[in-house]
Amino acid sequence: MGLREAKKYIINLHKKQENPFLWPNYLTGLPDRSAVLKKLETVYPKIGRYAIAFARIANIHPYLLKYGYNHHTELIQWAAAILKTVCNEEKGSFVGTVGTHDFLIIANSKKIDRILKKSDQLFRKKALSYYSKEDRQKGYIFEFTDDSGTDVKVGFMKLIFVVMKENPGIEKINLIPYLEQLCRSAEGEGKTLTLIEPKESLACS
């Protein structure tokens, strides 16, 4: 009886292992990187009808430096929950994790702008509650002068996005690293949205 049940467990396990969507990320409950890659397999040929967005929690490292890690997990879970619930409002939308502070969203090209805008608005509102009253009144948490002599003020956490609505000529296997690199650059430059244009010309705002 015991071996029969154990064998049944292994059979069911193998069935589950064939479907990465049944193994969500432990921290967020969202589909993990393997499920994201499988989703890309079906969507990549349909770019145009569907859009792909790489999302990152920007300014979280300055927050952790000043306030510590006590609420680190909560912040990641809030970002995931907001992205998931907003995506659920648009049929066929998908969001999964591709890093500790990074997510990939797939949605109808006509709907994705609304998803990203609403998600960012909700996350900014929630994130503010994790800052002191003094910092909220100032509007930033750090201030310093960079090498060029420019005064820099480090602001609050937000979601930033790199959005692809047309195929930019990137091989599928390189897509996530490519989007991640662009998102890191956008964060460093203080940008909120980067739209990838065809032929890899970038228009940023």
MIDOTI-219658 format. One record per residue: x negated, y, z of N, C-alpha, C, CB in turn; residue number from 1. Coordinates in steps of 0.2 Angstrom, whole numbers. Glycine has a CB too. Example, Ala and Ser with C-alpha at 12.3 -4.5 7.8 and 13.67 -1.06 7.14 Angstrom:
<atoms>
-66:-28:39:-62:-22:39:-66:-16:39:-57:-22:45:1
-64:-11:35:-68:-5:36:-64:0:39:-70:-3:29:2
</atoms>
This chain:
<atoms>
-4:-6:0:0:0:0:-4:6:0:5:0:6:1
-10:6:4:-14:12:5:-18:14:-2:-19:11:10:2
-20:8:-5:-24:9:-11:-19:11:-17:-28:3:-13:3
-13:9:-17:-8:10:-22:-7:18:-22:-2:6:-21:4
-6:20:-15:-4:27:-14:-10:32:-16:-2:29:-7:5
-16:29:-15:-22:33:-16:-23:34:-24:-28:30:-13:6
-22:28:-27:-22:28:-34:-17:33:-38:-21:21:-37:7
-11:33:-35:-6:37:-37:-8:45:-36:1:36:-33:8
-11:46:-30:-13:53:-29:-19:55:-34:-17:53:-22:9
-23:50:-36:-28:52:-41:-25:53:-48:-33:46:-42:10
-20:49:-50:-17:50:-56:-13:57:-56:-11:45:-57:11
-10:59:-51:-7:65:-51:-12:71:-51:-2:66:-45:12
-18:70:-47:-23:75:-47:-26:76:-54:-29:72:-43:13
-27:71:-58:-29:71:-65:-24:75:-69:-31:65:-68:14
-18:74:-68:-13:78:-72:-13:85:-70:-6:75:-70:15
-14:87:-64:-15:94:-62:-21:97:-64:-15:94:-54:16
-27:93:-64:-33:96:-67:-33:98:-74:-38:91:-65:17
-28:95:-78:-28:96:-85:-24:103:-86:-24:91:-88:18
-21:105:-81:-17:112:-81:-20:117:-76:-10:111:-80:19
-25:121:-78:-28:126:-73:-23:131:-70:-33:130:-77:20
-17:131:-73:-12:136:-70:-9:134:-64:-6:137:-75:21
-10:127:-62:-8:124:-56:-13:125:-50:-7:117:-57:22
-19:128:-52:-24:129:-47:-26:137:-46:-31:125:-49:23
-22:140:-43:-23:148:-42:-29:149:-38:-17:151:-40:24
-31:156:-39:-36:158:-35:-34:159:-28:-39:165:-38:25
-38:156:-23:-36:156:-16:-35:162:-13:-42:152:-12:26
-39:167:-15:-39:174:-11:-32:178:-14:-45:178:-13:27
-31:177:-20:-25:181:-23:-19:177:-25:-28:185:-29:28
-20:171:-26:-14:167:-28:-13:168:-36:-8:169:-24:29
-17:171:-39:-16:172:-46:-20:167:-50:-19:179:-48:30
-18:166:-56:-22:161:-60:-30:163:-60:-20:161:-67:31
-34:158:-59:-41:159:-59:-44:159:-66:-45:153:-55:32
-51:160:-66:-54:162:-72:-53:156:-78:-62:162:-71:33
-53:150:-75:-52:144:-80:-45:145:-84:-52:138:-77:34
-40:147:-80:-33:148:-83:-33:154:-87:-28:149:-77:35
-37:159:-85:-37:165:-90:-40:163:-96:-42:171:-86:36
-46:159:-96:-49:157:-103:-44:153:-107:-55:153:-101:37
-40:149:-104:-35:145:-107:-30:149:-110:-32:139:-103:38
-28:154:-107:-23:159:-109:-25:163:-115:-20:164:-104:39
-32:165:-115:-35:168:-120:-35:164:-127:-42:170:-119:40
-36:158:-126:-36:153:-132:-29:154:-136:-36:146:-130:41
-24:155:-133:-17:155:-137:-16:162:-139:-12:153:-132:42
-18:167:-135:-17:174:-136:-22:178:-141:-16:178:-130:43
-28:176:-141:-33:179:-145:-31:180:-152:-40:176:-145:44
-28:175:-156:-26:176:-163:-20:181:-164:-25:169:-166:45
-17:182:-158:-11:187:-159:-12:194:-156:-5:183:-155:46
-19:196:-155:-20:202:-153:-17:207:-158:-28:203:-152:47
-14:212:-156:-10:217:-160:-3:216:-158:-11:215:-168:48
0:210:-158:6:209:-155:5:209:-147:9:202:-157:49
0:206:-145:-2:207:-138:-8:211:-137:-3:199:-135:50
-8:214:-131:-14:218:-129:-17:215:-123:-12:225:-127:51
-24:216:-122:-28:213:-117:-31:219:-113:-33:208:-119:52
-30:219:-106:-33:224:-102:-37:221:-97:-28:228:-99:53
-43:223:-96:-48:222:-90:-47:227:-85:-55:221:-93:54
-45:225:-79:-44:229:-73:-49:229:-68:-37:229:-71:55
-51:234:-65:-55:234:-59:-53:239:-54:-62:236:-61:56
-54:236:-47:-53:241:-42:-59:246:-41:-52:237:-35:57
-58:252:-43:-64:257:-43:-64:260:-37:-63:262:-49:58
-71:262:-35:-72:265:-29:-71:261:-22:-68:272:-28:59
-71:255:-23:-70:250:-17:-77:250:-13:-67:243:-19:60
-82:250:-17:-89:249:-13:-90:255:-9:-94:248:-19:61
-89:261:-11:-90:267:-7:-85:266:0:-89:274:-10:62
-79:264:-2:-74:263:4:-77:258:9:-67:261:2:63
-80:252:7:-83:247:11:-89:250:15:-84:241:7:64
-93:254:11:-99:257:14:-97:261:20:-103:261:9:65
-92:265:19:-90:270:25:-86:266:30:-86:276:22:66
-81:262:28:-76:260:33:-77:252:35:-69:260:30:67
-81:249:31:-83:242:33:-78:237:29:-82:241:41:68
-79:231:31:-75:225:27:-69:223:31:-80:220:26:69
-67:226:36:-61:223:39:-55:222:35:-59:228:45:70
-54:227:30:-48:227:26:-49:225:19:-44:234:26:71
-55:222:18:-57:221:11:-52:216:8:-64:218:11:72
-51:210:11:-46:205:8:-40:208:7:-46:199:13:73
-37:212:12:-30:215:11:-30:219:4:-29:220:17:74
-35:223:3:-35:228:-3:-35:224:-9:-42:232:-2:75
-39:218:-9:-39:214:-15:-32:211:-16:-44:208:-15:76
-29:209:-11:-23:205:-11:-17:210:-13:-21:202:-5:77
-18:217:-11:-13:222:-13:-14:223:-21:-14:228:-9:78
-20:224:-23:-21:225:-30:-18:219:-34:-28:226:-32:79
-19:213:-32:-16:207:-36:-9:207:-35:-19:201:-32:80
-6:208:-29:1:208:-29:5:213:-33:3:209:-21:81
2:219:-33:5:225:-37:4:223:-45:1:231:-36:82
-1:221:-47:-2:219:-54:3:213:-56:-9:217:-56:83
3:208:-51:8:203:-53:15:205:-53:7:197:-48:84
17:209:-48:24:210:-48:26:215:-53:26:214:-41:85
22:220:-55:23:224:-61:23:220:-68:18:230:-61:86
19:215:-68:19:211:-74:25:207:-75:13:207:-74:87
28:205:-69:34:201:-69:40:205:-72:35:199:-62:88
39:211:-72:45:215:-75:45:215:-82:44:223:-72:89
40:213:-85:39:213:-93:38:205:-95:34:217:-96:90
43:203:-98:43:196:-100:37:194:-104:50:194:-104:91
34:188:-103:28:186:-106:22:189:-104:29:187:-113:92
22:193:-99:16:196:-97:12:191:-92:17:203:-93:93
5:192:-92:1:188:-88:-4:192:-84:-2:182:-92:94
-6:190:-78:-12:193:-75:-16:187:-71:-10:198:-70:95
-22:187:-72:-26:182:-68:-33:186:-66:-28:176:-73:96
-36:182:-61:-43:185:-59:-49:183:-63:-44:183:-51:97
-53:187:-64:-60:186:-67:-66:188:-63:-60:189:-74:98
-65:190:-57:-70:192:-52:-67:194:-46:-74:198:-56:99
-71:196:-41:-68:198:-34:-64:204:-35:-74:199:-29:100
-66:209:-39:-62:215:-39:-59:216:-46:-66:221:-37:101
-59:211:-50:-58:211:-57:-52:207:-59:-64:210:-62:102
-48:209:-64:-42:206:-66:-41:206:-74:-36:208:-63:103
-38:202:-77:-36:202:-84:-29:202:-85:-40:196:-88:104
-26:207:-89:-19:207:-90:-18:206:-97:-16:214:-88:105
-13:202:-99:-11:201:-106:-3:202:-106:-12:194:-108:106
-1:207:-111:5:209:-111:7:211:-118:7:214:-106:107
13:212:-120:15:215:-126:12:222:-127:23:215:-127:108
10:223:-133:6:229:-134:10:235:-133:4:229:-141:109
17:235:-134:21:240:-133:23:241:-125:28:240:-137:110
21:236:-121:23:237:-114:17:238:-110:27:230:-112:111
11:237:-112:6:236:-108:4:243:-104:-1:234:-111:112
5:249:-108:4:255:-105:8:257:-99:5:261:-110:113
14:255:-99:18:256:-93:16:251:-88:26:254:-95:114
14:245:-89:12:241:-84:5:244:-80:10:234:-87:115
1:246:-84:-5:249:-81:-4:255:-77:-11:250:-87:116
0:259:-80:1:266:-77:5:265:-70:5:270:-81:117
10:260:-70:14:259:-64:9:256:-59:20:255:-65:118
5:251:-61:1:247:-56:-4:252:-53:-3:242:-60:119
-7:256:-57:-12:261:-54:-8:266:-49:-15:265:-60:120
-3:268:-51:1:273:-46:3:270:-40:8:275:-50:121
5:263:-40:7:260:-34:1:258:-30:11:253:-36:122
-5:256:-33:-11:254:-29:-14:261:-26:-16:251:-34:123
-14:266:-30:-17:272:-27:-13:274:-21:-17:278:-32:124
-6:274:-21:-2:276:-15:-4:271:-9:5:275:-17:125
-4:265:-10:-6:260:-5:-13:261:-2:-5:253:-7:126
-18:262:-7:-25:262:-5:-26:269:0:-29:263:-11:127
-22:274:-1:-23:280:3:-22:279:10:-18:285:0:128
-17:274:12:-16:272:19:-22:269:22:-10:268:19:129
-27:267:19:-33:264:22:-38:269:24:-36:259:17:130
-37:276:22:-42:281:23:-40:285:29:-43:286:17:131
-45:288:32:-43:293:38:-39:299:36:-50:295:42:132
-36:302:40:-32:308:39:-37:314:36:-28:310:45:133
-43:314:39:-48:319:38:-50:318:30:-54:318:42:134
-51:312:28:-53:311:21:-47:312:16:-56:303:20:135
-41:310:18:-36:312:14:-35:319:13:-29:308:17:136
-36:323:18:-35:330:18:-41:333:13:-35:333:24:137
-47:330:14:-52:333:10:-51:331:2:-59:330:12:138
-49:325:1:-48:322:-6:-54:318:-8:-47:328:-10:139
-58:317:-4:-64:313:-6:-67:310:1:-69:317:-10:140
-72:305:0:-75:302:6:-82:303:7:-74:295:6:141
-86:304:1:-93:306:1:-94:312:-4:-97:300:-1:142
-99:316:-2:-102:321:-6:-109:321:-6:-99:328:-4:143
-112:322:-12:-119:322:-13:-121:325:-19:-122:314:-13:144
-128:327:-20:-131:330:-26:-135:325:-30:-135:336:-24:145
-133:324:-36:-137:319:-40:-143:322:-43:-133:317:-46:146
-147:318:-46:-154:320:-49:-154:326:-53:-157:314:-53:147
-148:327:-56:-148:333:-61:-146:340:-57:-143:332:-66:148
-145:339:-50:-143:345:-46:-135:346:-46:-146:351:-49:149
-131:341:-49:-124:342:-49:-121:339:-43:-121:338:-55:150
-116:343:-40:-113:340:-34:-108:335:-36:-109:346:-30:151
-108:329:-33:-103:324:-34:-99:322:-28:-108:317:-36:152
-93:321:-29:-88:319:-24:-85:313:-26:-82:325:-23:153
-86:308:-21:-83:301:-22:-76:301:-19:-88:296:-19:154
-72:299:-24:-65:299:-22:-62:293:-19:-61:301:-28:155
-56:292:-20:-52:286:-17:-52:280:-22:-45:288:-15:156
-50:274:-19:-49:269:-24:-43:269:-29:-48:262:-19:157
-44:266:-34:-39:266:-40:-40:260:-44:-39:273:-44:158
-36:259:-49:-37:254:-54:-39:257:-60:-30:250:-55:159
-44:255:-63:-46:257:-70:-46:252:-75:-54:260:-69:160
-45:253:-81:-43:248:-86:-47:250:-93:-36:249:-88:161
-49:244:-96:-52:244:-103:-46:240:-107:-59:241:-103:162
-43:243:-112:-38:240:-115:-40:239:-123:-32:245:-115:163
-38:233:-125:-39:231:-132:-32:229:-135:-44:225:-132:164
-30:233:-140:-24:232:-143:-25:229:-150:-20:239:-144:165
-31:229:-153:-33:227:-159:-39:223:-158:-33:232:-165:166
-40:218:-163:-47:214:-162:-53:218:-164:-46:208:-167:167
-57:219:-159:-63:224:-161:-69:220:-164:-65:227:-154:168
-68:214:-166:-73:210:-169:-78:207:-164:-77:214:-173:169
-76:205:-158:-80:202:-153:-78:195:-153:-78:205:-146:170
-83:190:-153:-81:183:-152:-77:182:-145:-87:179:-153:171
-73:177:-146:-69:176:-140:-73:174:-134:-64:170:-142:172
-78:170:-135:-82:168:-129:-86:174:-126:-87:163:-131:173
-87:179:-129:-90:185:-127:-85:191:-124:-95:188:-132:174
-79:190:-125:-74:195:-124:-74:197:-116:-67:192:-125:175
-73:193:-112:-73:195:-105:-79:199:-102:-72:189:-100:176
-85:196:-104:-91:200:-102:-92:207:-105:-98:196:-104:177
-89:207:-112:-89:213:-115:-85:218:-112:-87:212:-123:178
-79:216:-110:-74:220:-107:-76:222:-100:-67:217:-106:179
-80:218:-96:-82:219:-90:-88:225:-90:-85:213:-86:180
-92:224:-95:-97:229:-96:-94:236:-97:-102:227:-102:181
-89:236:-101:-86:243:-103:-83:246:-97:-81:242:-108:182
-80:241:-93:-76:243:-87:-81:246:-81:-72:238:-83:183
-87:243:-81:-92:245:-76:-95:252:-78:-98:240:-76:184
-96:253:-85:-98:259:-88:-93:265:-86:-99:259:-95:185
-86:263:-87:-81:268:-86:-80:270:-79:-74:265:-88:186
-81:265:-74:-81:267:-67:-87:272:-65:-82:260:-63:187
-93:270:-68:-99:274:-67:-98:282:-70:-105:271:-70:188
-94:282:-75:-93:289:-78:-86:292:-75:-92:288:-86:189
-83:289:-71:-77:291:-68:-71:291:-72:-78:298:-66:190
-71:287:-77:-65:286:-82:-60:282:-79:-67:284:-89:191
-54:283:-81:-48:279:-79:-46:274:-84:-42:283:-77:192
-46:276:-90:-44:271:-96:-49:272:-102:-37:273:-98:193
-51:266:-104:-55:266:-110:-51:261:-115:-62:262:-109:194
-49:264:-121:-46:261:-126:-50:259:-132:-40:265:-129:195
-51:252:-133:-55:249:-138:-52:250:-145:-57:242:-136:196
-55:254:-149:-53:255:-156:-56:249:-161:-54:262:-159:197
-53:248:-166:-56:244:-171:-63:246:-173:-51:243:-177:198
-67:241:-175:-74:242:-177:-78:245:-171:-74:247:-183:199
-75:244:-165:-79:245:-159:-80:252:-157:-85:241:-159:200
-77:257:-161:-77:264:-159:-73:265:-153:-75:268:-165:201
-75:269:-148:-71:269:-142:-68:276:-141:-76:268:-136:202
-62:277:-139:-59:283:-137:-57:283:-130:-53:284:-142:203
-60:287:-126:-59:287:-119:-55:293:-116:-66:286:-115:204
-52:292:-111:-48:298:-107:-49:297:-100:-41:298:-110:205
</atoms>
